[in-house]
């Protein structure tokens, strides 16, 4: 029998369009002989089309597993994952805690620091108190300003003066109530893919060569001018360190299924910093998560098979748990 997969995509997020492209790639990679796909599109207004998923155990007999291809808020942050847990449905990717913790850049940093993992120095500001003076006291220009809970570089700026900082804070505050200001790292941008549940495996790192000041939304999805080096030209010690940190970050935020971990390699010091972790990385034709696994010998269709298998494996383990004393 075919596995019945519900693909959730779109979403009420600044990354809606990226999700649409990712979902088409995922669906195209599912062998029709093995999978029966149900599309569930979530509009920018949050409406589900069709309304065919109910948060009650046993209420969704036509679905064997859900593949959320939702980037950003209301999809990658634990909200949809909670709904799927209520429905007692297997789903691809991290659970509620891992999704929420990885989505929040501040909490990712806290969990990494607790494990002794290197993260870039930063401060957290509130959208109702955008204190540019505090940022100026802590860091010199340039610096990075980011919404705490968003991806695909949406709302991120690299101000080089006070006026630019104030504009960057106002932009970030349009997307989140919590704003991250980071020391800018002059160096190289690296990425690493992680796959698995309790015993994850990790790809070889790749290097991103942006065509702009930094790897922003336009460079990722619109311009097509950024280049990648795969594998990244690192010495064996550096490569092993990046791969080890990717797994440790994955475990620190209690991620499962998949993640892409992004790094910064500082030129002046040789220090590797964890930048962020993405629990539903891009799955478009140009996205690095599937491309890194393809380089390691795992094709896109095989990657989809493995992710669905991991979702079913985790769900079976959870169903052995008891939720009452009786």
Protein Blocks (a to p, Z undefined) as FASTA:
>chain_A
ZZdddddehijdfklmmmmmmmmmmmmmpcfklpccddddddfkopacddfbccbehiam
mbfbdcddbehehklnommmmmmmmnopacedjdfklmmmmmmmmlmmmmmmmnopacdd
dddddfklccfklmmmmpccddddddfbbghhioiacdfbfklmmmmmmmmmmmocbdcd
dddddddddddddedjklccdddddddddfbfbdcfklmmmnopaccdddddddfklmmm
mmmmmmmmmmmnopghiacddddddfklopacdfbdcfbdcfbfkbmklmmmmmnopafk
lmmmmmmmmmmmmmmmmmmpccbfZZ
